[in-house]
Amino acid sequence: MPETNRIECKRELSDGLEKEVIAFLNYREGGILYIGIDKEGNTYGLVDADGDQLKIKDRLKNNIRPSALGLFDIVSEERDNKNILKIIVASGPEKPYHLKKYGMSEKGCFIRLGSSAEPMPQKMIDELFAKRTRNSISKIKAGRQDLSFSQLKIYYEESGYSLGKTFSKNLELLTEDGAFNYAAYLLADKNNTSIKVAKYSGTTRTDLIESNEYGHECLVKATKQVIDKIAVENRTTTKITSKERQQTSLWNPIALREAIINAFVHNDYTNEITPKFEIFTDRIEITSAGGLPEGLSKQEFFEGFSVPRNKELMRIFKDLELVEQLGSGIPRILGHYGKESFSFSDNFLRMTFAVKEETNETAVKVDDEEAIQKGGVIGGVIGSAKGGAIDATETLTKRQKEVLKLIAANPSITYNDIAEALGINESAVGKHITAIKNKGFLVRHGDTRGYWEINLEKN
């Protein structure tokens, strides 16, 4: 793996880590840093990858200014049977980023030149600082300060975290003078943010037949409600052929979910405009405020270069397993829909997914009663004696119990099936399963064609 303008390799975790990350933060395309691979591309691996991962998070959090939280992602990978770390760094919106120790000086600021990180000239530092984006939701003071966050705390608890007394500071929900910012307002239990899902009887906006309003609450909750609502609208059709019965949805569920989350996370809330979701008989349109982030071209957008508009929201959505990796959303969508599905303007970005065309074969809507019966069977399994025993395991988080219940219903269930059932990504499923196994409740038999065994008696 040769080093390039966007790829840097280090044999081991060293003192120069912050310098390399700062260079990528200041670079218009961001970049990727591999730890455990040398400059020639040889894999050496890491003795304690988990420990190094914690050290990296701590160093990047404390040693870089402005805050880089929400702008980097650390992924553990296995290569040549050795553990390595992959640090994905987005291009930051508040350039120039610098070492906290040296401030905005040539000794503290770096830029990517070719395959190396070089000191940034003072003239460039001054120019970047003059262009620094200040009109962001982290800089805007919330119109009301009597905010509560019980919903957000519940979502963090479900993901295995707990928010302490200083959570508002740790999650960057405060302005520089200590007041709640607009990001905090969006995530509070009560706000005036309205999200609409509209449904029309035809292909135009002339005949509105249903309008649902979400919001006025934590943005995470509103996001989940919109995902659930549109999942219901994404009805399944059955195509009966001479050989088999094939079921398909109106829109690809993976791409649809990524598009919804992208609309929420990357929406420009500075003008108090929210994402809009519209369902027609031939398509669904998802519109978010704000065009392409400054300095990002369409080609770079489609290639997955990440320039988070709202890094505070990005970080929280990633903590809650709604987002997988920086820059992964658009490539996932493009895996099912073409670039022509995206339209850009100076102030908006719209994604349009056409309804899958039915063939000349017989196509029928899945009977609602069938879906209800299927749900009842699954619910019955989950609520069985085994399910009740699982609920009694206090050492597991709520999400881990949900994973275990799905495994109880189907011991051969795949990571992908669990991810779709719970609305999270596969890497998050892997983390939960690892935690369940470490607590002694789960045993794996066989390889990819094997099955899971739930071990309750031992506990």
C-alpha positions as CSV (number, residue, x, y, z in Angstrom):
1,M,0.0,0.0,0.0
2,P,2.0,3.1,-1.2
3,E,1.6,6.4,0.6
4,T,-0.2,9.1,-1.3
5,N,-1.6,12.6,-0.7
6,R,-4.5,10.9,1.2
7,I,-2.8,7.9,2.8
8,E,-0.1,7.8,5.5
9,C,1.3,4.7,7.1
10,K,3.1,4.3,10.5
11,R,4.7,1.1,11.8
12,E,3.7,1.9,15.4
13,L,2.0,4.6,17.4
14,S,4.5,7.5,17.6
15,D,4.9,11.1,18.8
16,G,4.0,12.4,15.3
17,L,0.4,11.2,15.3
18,E,-1.1,14.6,15.9
19,K,1.0,16.3,13.3
20,E,-0.3,13.8,10.6
21,V,-3.9,14.1,11.7
22,I,-3.7,18.0,11.7
23,A,-2.3,17.9,8.2
24,F,-5.3,15.9,7.0
25,L,-7.8,18.1,8.9
26,N,-6.3,21.1,7.1
27,Y,-6.3,19.3,3.7
28,R,-9.4,19.8,1.5
29,E,-9.9,16.0,1.0
30,G,-9.0,14.7,4.5
31,G,-7.2,11.4,4.5
32,I,-6.5,8.0,6.1
33,L,-3.8,7.1,8.5
34,Y,-2.8,3.4,9.1
35,I,-1.1,2.4,12.3
36,G,0.7,-1.0,12.2
37,I,1.9,-0.7,8.5
38,D,5.3,0.7,7.5
39,K,6.1,3.1,4.7
40,E,6.8,0.2,2.3
41,G,3.4,-1.3,3.0
42,N,4.6,-4.2,5.1
43,T,2.1,-5.2,7.9
44,Y,3.7,-5.4,11.3
45,G,0.5,-5.2,13.4
46,L,-0.1,-3.9,16.9
47,V,0.4,-5.8,20.1
48,D,-2.3,-3.9,21.9
49,A,-4.6,-2.5,19.3
50,D,-7.5,-1.8,21.8
51,G,-5.1,0.1,24.1
52,D,-3.6,2.1,21.3
53,Q,-7.1,3.0,20.1
54,L,-7.9,4.5,23.5
55,K,-4.6,6.4,23.5
56,I,-5.3,7.8,20.0
57,K,-8.7,9.0,21.0
58,D,-7.4,10.7,24.1
59,R,-4.5,12.4,22.3
60,L,-6.5,13.7,19.4
61,K,-9.2,15.0,21.8
62,N,-6.8,16.8,24.1
63,N,-3.9,17.9,21.8
64,I,-5.6,19.4,18.8
65,R,-7.5,22.7,18.5
66,P,-10.1,23.6,17.4
67,S,-11.7,20.4,18.6
68,A,-11.4,17.5,16.1
69,L,-14.2,15.5,17.8
70,G,-16.6,14.2,15.2
71,L,-14.0,14.7,12.4
72,F,-12.1,11.4,12.9
73,D,-13.0,7.8,13.1
74,I,-10.8,4.9,14.4
75,V,-11.5,1.5,12.9
76,S,-9.8,-1.8,14.0
77,E,-8.9,-4.0,11.1
78,E,-7.2,-7.3,10.5
79,R,-4.6,-7.6,7.8
80,D,-2.3,-10.6,7.2
81,N,-3.7,-12.1,10.5
82,K,-2.4,-9.0,12.4
83,N,-4.3,-6.2,14.1
84,I,-3.9,-2.7,12.7
85,L,-5.8,0.6,13.2
86,K,-7.3,2.8,10.5
87,I,-7.8,6.4,11.3
88,I,-10.2,8.1,8.9
89,V,-9.8,11.9,9.0
90,A,-12.3,14.4,7.5
91,S,-11.5,17.8,6.2
92,G,-12.3,20.1,9.0
93,P,-14.6,23.2,8.6
94,E,-12.6,25.4,11.1
95,K,-9.2,25.5,9.5
96,P,-6.4,26.0,10.5
97,Y,-6.2,23.1,13.0
98,H,-3.1,23.2,15.1
99,L,-1.3,21.7,18.0
100,K,-2.7,23.1,21.3
101,K,0.8,23.4,22.6
102,Y,2.1,25.7,19.9
103,G,-1.1,27.5,18.8
104,M,-1.6,28.9,15.3
105,S,2.0,29.1,14.3
106,E,4.2,27.4,11.8
107,K,5.3,25.1,14.6
108,G,1.7,24.1,15.4
109,C,0.0,24.1,11.9
110,F,0.6,21.5,9.2
111,I,-0.7,20.8,5.7
112,R,-0.5,17.7,3.5
113,L,1.9,18.2,0.6
114,G,2.3,15.1,-1.6
115,S,2.8,12.2,0.8
116,S,4.1,14.1,3.8
117,A,2.9,16.6,6.4
118,E,4.7,19.9,6.2
119,P,4.7,23.1,8.4
120,M,2.1,25.6,7.2
121,P,3.4,29.0,6.1
122,Q,2.2,31.9,8.3
123,K,0.5,33.5,5.3
124,M,-1.6,30.5,4.7
125,I,-2.4,30.3,8.4
126,D,-3.7,33.9,8.4
127,E,-5.7,33.3,5.2
128,L,-7.4,30.2,6.5
129,F,-8.2,31.8,9.8
130,A,-9.8,34.7,8.0
131,K,-12.1,32.3,6.2
132,R,-12.8,30.1,9.2
133,T,-16.5,29.1,9.4
134,R,-18.0,30.7,12.5
135,N,-21.7,30.5,11.6
136,S,-22.1,26.9,12.7
137,I,-24.6,25.3,15.1
138,S,-21.8,25.0,17.7
139,K,-21.2,28.8,17.7
140,I,-24.9,29.9,17.7
141,K,-26.3,30.4,21.2
142,A,-29.6,28.6,21.7
143,G,-32.6,30.9,21.9
144,R,-33.7,29.2,25.2
145,Q,-31.4,27.9,27.9
146,D,-33.9,25.8,30.0
147,L,-33.0,22.6,28.1
148,S,-33.2,19.1,29.4
149,F,-31.8,15.9,27.8
150,S,-33.5,12.9,29.3
151,Q,-34.2,11.4,25.8
152,L,-30.6,11.7,24.7
153,K,-29.4,10.1,27.9
154,I,-31.7,7.2,27.4
155,Y,-30.4,6.6,23.9
156,Y,-26.8,6.7,25.2
157,E,-27.7,4.2,27.9
158,E,-29.2,1.9,25.3
159,S,-25.9,2.0,23.4
160,G,-23.9,1.1,26.6
161,Y,-22.8,4.6,27.6
162,S,-23.7,6.9,30.4
163,L,-23.7,10.7,30.3
164,G,-22.2,12.3,33.4
165,K,-22.6,15.8,34.7
166,T,-20.2,17.2,32.2
167,F,-21.8,15.6,29.2
168,S,-22.8,19.0,27.6
169,K,-19.1,20.1,27.6
170,N,-17.8,16.7,26.5
171,L,-20.3,16.5,23.6
172,E,-19.6,20.2,22.6
173,L,-23.1,21.4,23.3
174,L,-21.8,24.7,24.8
175,T,-20.7,27.9,23.3
176,E,-17.3,29.4,24.3
177,D,-19.0,31.4,27.1
178,G,-20.7,28.3,28.5
179,A,-24.2,28.7,27.2
180,F,-26.1,25.9,25.4
181,N,-25.5,26.2,21.6
182,Y,-27.9,25.3,18.8
183,A,-26.7,21.7,18.6
184,A,-27.9,21.3,22.2
185,Y,-31.2,22.9,21.3
186,L,-31.7,20.3,18.5
187,L,-30.9,17.5,20.8
188,A,-33.0,18.7,23.8
189,D,-36.2,17.1,24.9
190,K,-38.3,20.1,23.7
191,N,-37.6,22.4,20.8
192,N,-39.5,24.0,17.9
193,T,-37.9,21.9,15.2
194,S,-40.6,20.4,12.9
195,I,-39.8,17.5,10.5
196,K,-42.5,16.7,7.9
197,V,-43.1,13.5,6.0
198,A,-45.7,14.2,3.2
199,K,-47.4,11.6,1.0
200,Y,-49.1,12.4,-2.4
201,S,-51.7,10.4,-4.4
202,G,-49.8,11.0,-7.7
203,T,-46.5,12.1,-9.2
204,T,-47.0,15.9,-8.3
205,R,-47.6,17.9,-5.2
206,T,-51.2,18.8,-6.1
207,D,-53.0,16.1,-4.1
208,L,-51.6,15.7,-0.5
209,I,-53.2,12.7,1.1
210,E,-51.1,12.4,4.3
211,S,-48.9,14.7,6.3
212,N,-47.0,13.6,9.4
213,E,-45.1,15.9,11.6
214,Y,-42.2,14.8,13.8
215,G,-39.8,16.8,15.9
216,H,-40.3,19.3,18.7
217,E,-38.1,16.8,20.6
218,C,-34.6,15.3,20.5
219,L,-33.4,15.2,16.9
220,V,-32.2,11.6,17.5
221,K,-35.8,10.6,18.4
222,A,-37.2,12.4,15.4
223,T,-34.7,10.7,13.1
224,K,-35.7,7.3,14.4
225,Q,-39.4,8.1,13.9
226,V,-38.9,9.2,10.3
227,I,-36.9,6.0,9.6
228,D,-39.7,3.9,11.1
229,K,-42.4,5.8,9.2
230,I,-40.7,5.6,5.8
231,A,-39.9,1.9,6.5
232,V,-43.7,1.3,6.8
233,E,-44.2,3.1,3.5
234,N,-41.5,1.0,1.9
235,R,-44.0,-1.8,1.4
236,T,-42.9,-5.2,0.1
237,T,-44.2,-6.6,-3.1
238,T,-44.2,-10.2,-4.2
239,K,-43.4,-11.3,-7.8
240,I,-44.7,-14.8,-8.6
241,T,-42.7,-16.5,-11.3
242,S,-42.9,-20.0,-12.7
243,K,-40.0,-21.0,-10.6
244,E,-40.3,-19.1,-7.3
245,R,-41.9,-16.3,-5.3
246,Q,-39.6,-13.3,-5.1
247,Q,-40.2,-10.4,-2.6
248,T,-38.8,-6.9,-3.0
249,S,-39.3,-3.5,-1.5
250,L,-40.2,-0.2,-3.3
251,W,-36.8,1.2,-2.4
252,N,-33.6,-0.4,-1.3
253,P,-33.8,-0.3,2.6
254,I,-30.1,0.2,3.1
255,A,-29.8,3.1,0.7
256,L,-33.0,4.6,2.0
257,R,-31.9,4.5,5.7
258,E,-28.5,6.1,4.8
259,A,-30.2,8.8,2.8
260,I,-32.5,9.7,5.7
261,I,-29.7,9.8,8.3
262,N,-27.5,11.9,5.9
263,A,-30.3,14.4,5.5
264,F,-30.5,14.8,9.3
265,V,-26.8,14.9,10.0
266,H,-25.7,17.1,7.1
267,N,-28.6,19.5,7.0
268,D,-27.8,23.2,7.4
269,Y,-29.8,24.2,10.5
270,T,-28.3,27.7,10.8
271,N,-31.4,29.2,9.0
272,E,-33.8,27.0,11.0
273,I,-34.6,24.9,7.9
274,T,-35.2,21.2,8.5
275,P,-35.0,18.1,6.1
276,K,-38.1,17.3,4.1
277,F,-39.4,13.9,3.1
278,E,-41.9,13.5,0.3
279,I,-43.5,10.2,-1.0
280,F,-45.0,10.1,-4.5
281,T,-46.5,7.1,-6.4
282,D,-43.3,6.8,-8.5
283,R,-40.5,8.0,-6.2
284,I,-39.4,9.3,-2.8
285,E,-37.6,12.7,-2.5
286,I,-35.4,13.5,0.4
287,T,-34.3,17.2,0.6
288,S,-31.9,18.8,3.0
289,A,-30.9,22.4,3.4
290,G,-27.4,23.4,2.3
291,G,-25.6,22.6,-0.9
292,L,-22.2,21.0,-1.1
293,P,-19.9,21.9,1.8
294,E,-17.4,24.7,0.9
295,G,-14.4,23.4,-1.0
296,L,-15.9,20.0,-1.8
297,S,-16.5,19.1,-5.5
298,K,-19.2,16.8,-6.8
299,Q,-16.6,14.2,-7.7
300,E,-15.2,14.3,-4.2
301,F,-18.7,14.1,-2.7
302,F,-19.5,10.9,-4.7
303,E,-16.1,9.4,-3.8
304,G,-17.0,9.6,-0.2
305,F,-14.7,12.4,1.0
306,S,-16.2,13.6,4.2
307,V,-16.6,17.2,5.3
308,P,-19.2,17.0,8.1
309,R,-21.4,20.1,8.2
310,N,-22.4,19.4,11.8
311,K,-19.5,17.6,13.5
312,E,-21.3,17.6,16.8
313,L,-24.3,15.7,15.4
314,M,-22.0,13.4,13.4
315,R,-20.2,12.4,16.6
316,I,-23.4,11.8,18.6
317,F,-25.1,9.8,15.7
318,K,-22.0,7.7,15.5
319,D,-21.9,7.1,19.3
320,L,-25.5,5.9,19.0
321,E,-24.7,3.6,16.1
322,L,-26.8,5.5,13.5
323,V,-23.7,6.3,11.5
324,E,-21.0,3.7,10.8
325,Q,-17.8,5.4,9.4
326,L,-17.0,8.8,8.2
327,G,-17.7,9.1,4.5
328,S,-19.5,5.7,4.2
329,G,-23.0,6.9,3.6
330,I,-22.8,8.2,0.0
331,P,-20.9,5.1,-1.3
332,R,-23.6,2.9,0.3
333,I,-26.3,4.8,-1.5
334,L,-24.4,4.7,-4.8
335,G,-24.2,0.9,-4.4
336,H,-27.9,0.8,-5.2
337,Y,-28.7,4.1,-7.0
338,G,-26.8,6.2,-9.6
339,K,-25.3,9.6,-9.3
340,E,-28.3,11.0,-11.3
341,S,-30.4,10.4,-8.1
342,F,-28.6,13.4,-6.6
343,S,-29.4,17.0,-7.5
344,F,-27.5,20.0,-6.1
345,S,-28.3,23.7,-5.8
346,D,-26.6,26.5,-3.9
347,N,-29.0,26.0,-1.0
348,F,-30.3,22.5,-1.1
349,L,-29.4,18.8,-1.8
350,R,-32.1,16.4,-3.0
351,M,-32.0,12.6,-3.3
352,T,-34.6,11.0,-5.5
353,F,-35.2,7.3,-5.5
354,A,-37.5,5.9,-8.1
355,V,-40.0,3.1,-7.2
356,K,-38.7,-0.3,-8.5
357,E,-40.5,-1.1,-11.7
358,E,-42.7,-4.1,-11.7
359,T,-42.1,-6.7,-14.4
360,N,-44.8,-8.4,-16.6
361,E,-44.8,-11.2,-14.0
362,T,-47.6,-11.2,-11.5
363,A,-46.8,-8.6,-8.7
364,V,-48.9,-8.3,-5.6
365,K,-48.6,-6.4,-2.3
366,V,-47.8,-8.6,0.7
367,D,-50.9,-9.1,2.7
368,D,-51.0,-7.0,5.9
369,E,-52.4,-10.0,7.7
370,E,-49.4,-12.0,6.7
371,A,-47.0,-9.4,8.0
372,I,-49.0,-9.2,11.3
373,Q,-48.8,-13.0,11.7
374,K,-45.1,-12.9,11.0
375,G,-44.6,-10.2,13.5
376,G,-46.7,-12.2,16.0
377,V,-44.6,-15.3,15.6
378,I,-41.3,-13.3,16.2
379,G,-42.9,-11.5,19.1
380,G,-44.0,-14.8,20.6
381,V,-40.5,-16.2,20.4
382,I,-39.0,-13.1,21.9
383,G,-41.5,-13.1,24.7
384,S,-41.1,-16.8,25.5
385,A,-39.5,-18.3,28.6
386,K,-36.1,-18.0,27.1
387,G,-36.8,-14.3,26.3
388,G,-37.9,-13.7,29.8
389,A,-34.7,-15.2,31.2
390,I,-32.8,-12.9,28.9
391,D,-34.6,-9.9,30.3
392,A,-33.4,-10.9,33.8
393,T,-29.8,-10.5,32.8
394,E,-29.0,-7.2,34.4
395,T,-25.4,-7.1,33.2
396,L,-26.5,-6.6,29.6
397,T,-27.5,-3.3,28.1
398,K,-30.9,-2.8,26.5
399,R,-29.5,-3.1,23.0
400,Q,-27.5,-6.2,23.9
401,K,-30.7,-7.8,25.2
402,E,-32.4,-7.0,21.9
403,V,-29.5,-8.6,20.0
404,L,-29.7,-11.7,22.2
405,K,-33.5,-12.0,21.7
406,L,-33.1,-12.0,17.9
407,I,-30.5,-14.7,18.3
408,A,-32.9,-16.7,20.5
409,A,-35.5,-16.4,17.7
410,N,-33.0,-17.6,15.1
411,P,-29.7,-19.1,16.2
412,S,-28.4,-18.9,12.6
413,I,-29.2,-15.2,12.1
414,T,-26.5,-13.1,10.4
415,Y,-25.0,-9.8,11.4
416,N,-26.7,-8.2,8.5
417,D,-30.1,-9.5,9.6
418,I,-29.6,-8.2,13.1
419,A,-28.4,-4.8,11.8
420,E,-31.6,-4.4,9.6
421,A,-33.9,-5.6,12.4
422,L,-32.4,-3.1,14.9
423,G,-31.7,-0.3,12.5
424,I,-27.9,-0.2,13.3
425,N,-24.8,-1.0,11.3
426,E,-23.0,-4.3,11.1
427,S,-19.9,-3.1,12.9
428,A,-22.1,-2.1,15.9
429,V,-23.7,-5.5,15.9
430,G,-20.2,-7.0,16.1
431,K,-19.4,-4.9,19.1
432,H,-22.5,-5.9,20.9
433,I,-22.0,-9.6,20.1
434,T,-18.4,-9.4,21.4
435,A,-19.6,-7.8,24.6
436,I,-22.3,-10.5,25.0
437,K,-19.8,-13.3,24.4
438,N,-17.3,-11.7,26.9
439,K,-20.1,-11.7,29.5
440,G,-20.5,-15.4,29.0
441,F,-24.1,-15.4,27.5
442,L,-23.2,-16.5,24.0
443,V,-21.2,-19.2,22.3
444,R,-20.5,-19.6,18.6
445,H,-20.4,-23.1,17.0
446,G,-18.9,-23.4,13.5
447,D,-17.8,-20.8,11.0
448,T,-20.1,-18.7,8.8
449,R,-22.4,-21.7,8.4
450,G,-22.5,-22.3,12.1
451,Y,-25.0,-21.2,14.8
452,W,-25.2,-19.4,18.1
453,E,-25.9,-21.0,21.4
454,I,-27.3,-18.9,24.3
455,N,-25.7,-19.9,27.6
456,L,-28.1,-18.8,30.4
457,E,-27.6,-21.7,32.8
458,K,-24.0,-20.8,33.5
459,N,-25.1,-17.3,34.5
